[in-house]
């Protein structure tokens, strides 16, 4: 088993319960409610105790290793869904360049701890990495990602935007890095700050030592977002969505959206997602799942990092 390295604490937070602000409306809710109605009074106190219970979980970051394959691939599948992208190959390549990126794991619980929590030391709750699309040109997963984005851009926006994206992706003199930051919904956004800070340090070191991924002119992000269903009728408007129209699954990514030179969104409503499936609503407003693509010039990262520090510092 590969040993863990680059171990560093990234914060202790009470994870936001799944569905605290974003929930699925299940068709069976009404039936379940009727079945439980008779026992409702007896279980009220117990249910309240469970709902109100706060579980403190401490996370740590580790360098990416072979043991993280299944967890990283699962998170990539959550991002790409049914899109024809070879996530197995992409996972392998991310592991190979382990001088870049980190995975989030739960801190080991000591034997004398009062917390009755089983910790799987290989389970990952999220990861961050950068994959240089320009350096890896010709690789199957890279070509698939570019084809996916260009196709979705063409279908969802005006032709001029698709031409602009095509030009950027094809310009070998200005490398584009795919910035991947994926985690489960119940992991708090505050964890993103130290993860991005560490990634920037690793990228600077890679640049200084001529290692892969060290030099990029743009960061490309594919963000999991949601929009009110009534606002998503016209695909042609998705290239002009305001930040206020979108709800980001990773809250910090709205700050990247503000600084992006190019943005567009496309629907993934018809694609199955085991982690983010169902009919979603926010404050009882029906929401439609999207993927929002952002092209961010790397010279704007200092401003973004400063904004992250302002909003996410503990």
C-alpha positions in Angstrom: 0.0 0.0 0.0 1.4 3.4 -0.9 2.3 5.5 2.0 0.7 8.8 2.7 2.7 11.9 2.3 2.3 15.7 2.5 0.0 15.3 5.5 -1.4 18.6 6.7 -4.4 19.7 8.7 -7.0 21.6 6.7 -9.5 22.4 9.3 -12.1 21.1 11.7 -15.7 21.7 10.8 -19.2 20.3 11.4 -20.2 19.2 8.0 -23.4 20.7 6.6 -26.0 18.0 6.6 -26.9 16.8 3.1 -30.0 18.7 2.1 -29.6 21.5 4.7 -30.2 24.1 2.1 -30.6 22.0 -1.0 -32.9 19.0 -0.9 -34.5 16.4 -3.2 -38.3 16.1 -3.4 -38.9 12.4 -3.3 -42.3 11.1 -4.5 -42.4 8.6 -1.7 -42.3 11.3 1.0 -46.0 11.5 1.4 -46.4 7.7 1.7 -43.7 7.6 4.3 -45.3 10.4 6.2 -48.6 8.5 6.4 -46.9 5.3 7.5 -45.1 7.1 10.3 -48.0 9.3 11.4 -49.0 7.0 14.3 -45.6 7.0 15.8 -44.9 10.7 15.3 -45.5 11.8 18.8 -43.3 9.2 20.4 -40.5 9.8 18.0 -40.5 13.7 18.0 -38.0 14.0 20.8 -35.7 11.4 19.4 -35.9 12.8 15.9 -35.2 16.3 17.2 -32.2 15.0 19.0 -30.8 13.4 15.9 -31.4 16.4 13.7 -29.9 18.8 16.1 -26.9 16.6 16.8 -23.6 18.2 15.6 -20.8 15.8 14.5 -17.4 17.4 14.5 -15.2 16.0 11.9 -11.6 17.0 11.3 -10.1 16.7 7.8 -6.6 16.5 6.6 -5.0 16.8 3.2 -2.7 14.2 1.7 -0.8 14.0 -1.6 -2.5 11.9 -4.2 -1.6 8.2 -4.2 -2.6 4.9 -5.9 -5.0 4.1 -3.0 -7.1 7.1 -4.0 -8.0 5.8 -7.4 -11.6 4.7 -6.6 -12.5 7.8 -4.7 -11.1 10.2 -7.3 -12.8 8.3 -10.2 -16.1 8.4 -8.3 -15.9 12.2 -7.9 -15.0 12.7 -11.6 -18.0 10.6 -12.6 -20.1 12.8 -10.4 -18.8 15.8 -12.4 -19.0 14.3 -16.0 -22.0 12.1 -15.5 -22.8 10.3 -18.8 -20.5 12.5 -20.9 -18.1 10.4 -23.0 -15.0 11.1 -21.0 -12.6 8.4 -20.0 -12.6 9.1 -16.3 -10.4 6.0 -15.6 -7.6 7.4 -17.8 -8.0 10.8 -16.3 -7.8 9.4 -12.8 -4.6 7.5 -13.7 -3.0 10.6 -15.1 -3.9 12.7 -12.0 -2.3 10.0 -9.8 0.9 9.9 -12.0 1.4 13.6 -11.5 1.2 13.5 -7.7 3.5 16.4 -7.3 0.3 18.4 -7.9 -2.9 18.1 -6.0 -4.3 16.8 -2.7 -7.0 14.6 -1.4 -9.2 15.3 1.7 -9.5 12.5 4.2 -10.9 12.3 7.7 -8.4 12.6 10.5 -7.6 9.3 12.2 -9.6 9.0 15.5 -7.5 8.0 18.4 -8.4 4.9 20.4 -9.2 6.9 23.5 -11.5 9.2 21.7 -15.1 9.4 22.9 -16.4 9.6 19.3 -17.8 6.4 18.1 -16.8 6.8 14.5 -15.4 4.2 12.1 -12.7 5.8 10.0 -11.7 4.3 6.6 -8.3 5.7 6.1 -8.6 5.3 2.3 -11.9 7.0 1.9 -11.6 10.5 0.3 -14.1 13.3 0.8 -12.7 15.4 -2.0 -9.7 16.3 -4.0 -8.1 19.2 -5.9 -5.7 19.1 -8.8 -4.7 20.8 -12.0 -4.4 18.9 -15.3 -2.6 20.7 -18.2 -4.8 20.1 -21.3 -2.2 21.6 -23.6 0.7 19.4 -22.4 -1.5 16.3 -22.6 -2.8 17.1 -26.1 -3.7 13.9 -28.0 -4.5 11.9 -24.9 -8.0 10.4 -25.2 -9.5 11.9 -22.1 -8.2 15.4 -23.0 -9.6 15.3 -26.5 -12.9 14.0 -25.1 -13.1 16.9 -22.6 -12.3 19.5 -25.3 -14.9 17.9 -27.7 -17.5 17.9 -24.9 -17.0 21.5 -24.0 -16.9 22.8 -27.6 -20.1 20.8 -28.4 -22.0 22.0 -25.3 -20.8 25.6 -26.0 -22.0 25.4 -29.5 -25.4 24.1 -28.4 -25.9 26.5 -25.5 -24.4 29.8 -26.6 -23.7 32.0 -29.6 -21.2 31.0 -32.3 -18.7 33.7 -31.4 -18.2 32.3 -27.9 -17.7 28.8 -29.3 -15.1 30.2 -31.7 -13.3 32.0 -28.8 -13.2 28.8 -26.7 -11.9 26.8 -29.7 -9.1 29.3 -30.3 -8.0 29.3 -26.7 -8.0 25.5 -26.4 -6.0 25.2 -29.7 -3.3 27.8 -28.8 -0.2 25.8 -27.7 1.6 29.0 -26.8 -0.9 29.7 -24.0 -1.4 26.5 -22.0 -4.8 25.7 -20.4 -5.0 23.9 -17.1 -8.2 22.0 -16.1 -8.7 23.0 -12.5 -10.5 20.1 -10.7 -11.9 20.7 -7.2 -14.5 18.1 -6.3 -15.9 17.1 -2.9 -19.0 15.7 -1.3 -21.8 18.2 -0.5 -21.5 17.8 3.3 -17.9 18.9 3.3 -17.8 22.6 4.3 -16.6 25.3 1.8 -14.0 26.6 4.3 -11.8 23.6 3.4 -11.4 25.0 -0.1 -9.1 27.9 1.1 -6.1 25.8 2.3 -6.6 23.4 -0.6 -6.3 26.1 -3.1 -3.4 27.7 -1.2 -1.5 24.5 -1.3 -2.3 23.9 -5.0 -0.9 27.4 -5.8 2.3 26.6 -3.9 2.7 23.3 -5.7 2.1 25.0 -9.1 4.7 27.7 -8.4 7.2 25.0 -7.4 6.5 23.0 -10.5 7.0 26.1 -12.6 10.3 26.9 -10.9 11.6 23.3 -11.4 10.2 22.8 -15.0 7.9 20.0 -13.8 4.6 19.2 -15.7 1.6 21.5 -15.1 3.9 24.3 -13.9 2.9 26.9 -16.5 -0.6 27.8 -17.6 -2.1 31.0 -19.0 -5.7 30.0 -18.2 -7.5 27.8 -15.7 -10.6 26.0 -17.0 -13.2 25.1 -14.5 -16.4 22.9 -14.9 -18.6 23.8 -11.9 -21.7 22.0 -10.7 -24.4 24.6 -10.6 -28.2 25.0 -10.3 -30.6 27.5 -11.8 -34.3 28.1 -11.2 -36.2 26.0 -13.6 -38.3 28.9 -14.9 -35.1 30.8 -15.8 -33.6 27.9 -17.8 -36.1 27.7 -20.7 -33.9 29.4 -23.3 -30.5 27.7 -23.8 -29.2 30.8 -25.7 -29.3 32.8 -22.5 -27.0 30.5 -20.6 -23.9 32.3 -21.8 -25.2 35.4 -20.1 -26.3 34.1 -16.7 -25.5 36.4 -13.8 -23.8 35.1 -10.8 -27.0 35.8 -8.8 -28.9 33.4 -11.1 -26.6 30.5 -10.3 -26.3 28.4 -7.2 -22.8 26.7 -6.9 -22.5 23.3 -5.4 -18.9 24.5 -4.4 -19.8 27.9 -3.0 -16.3 29.3 -3.5 -16.4 28.9 -7.3 -18.7 31.9 -7.6 -15.5 34.0 -7.0 -13.9 32.3 -10.1 -17.0 33.1 -12.1 -16.7 36.8 -11.2 -13.2 36.9 -12.7 -13.7 34.6 -15.7 -13.0 35.9 -19.2 -15.5 33.4 -20.7 -18.4 31.6 -19.1 -21.3 29.4 -20.3 -23.6 26.8 -18.9 -25.2 23.7 -20.2 -27.9 21.4 -18.8 -27.4 18.0 -17.3 -31.0 17.5 -16.4 -31.4 14.3 -18.4 -28.2 12.7 -17.1 -28.3 10.3 -14.1 -26.3 11.3 -11.1 -26.3 9.0 -8.0 -24.9 11.8 -5.7 -26.9 14.7 -7.1 -29.9 13.0 -8.6 -33.6 13.6 -8.2 -35.7 16.7 -8.4 -33.8 19.4 -6.6 -35.2 22.5 -5.0 -33.8 25.5 -3.1 -36.2 27.3 -0.7 -39.0 25.3 -2.3 -38.1 26.7 -5.8 -37.5 23.9 -8.4 -33.9 23.9 -9.6 -32.3 22.6 -12.8 -28.8 21.1 -12.6 -26.2 22.6 -14.9 -22.5 22.5 -15.5 -21.0 26.0 -15.7 -17.7 26.4 -17.6 -15.3 29.2 -16.7 -12.1 30.2 -18.4 -10.0 32.2 -15.9 -6.8 34.0 -16.8 -4.1 32.9 -14.4 -3.0 36.5 -13.7 -6.3 37.0 -11.9 -5.7 34.2 -9.4 -4.1 36.6 -6.8 -7.4 38.5 -6.7 -9.4 35.3 -6.4 -7.2 34.0 -3.6 -7.6 37.2 -1.7 -11.3 37.0 -2.0 -11.2 33.4 -0.8 -9.2 34.4 2.2 -11.6 37.2 3.0 -14.7 35.0 2.9 -13.4 31.6 4.0 -10.8 32.3 6.7 -11.8 30.6 9.9 
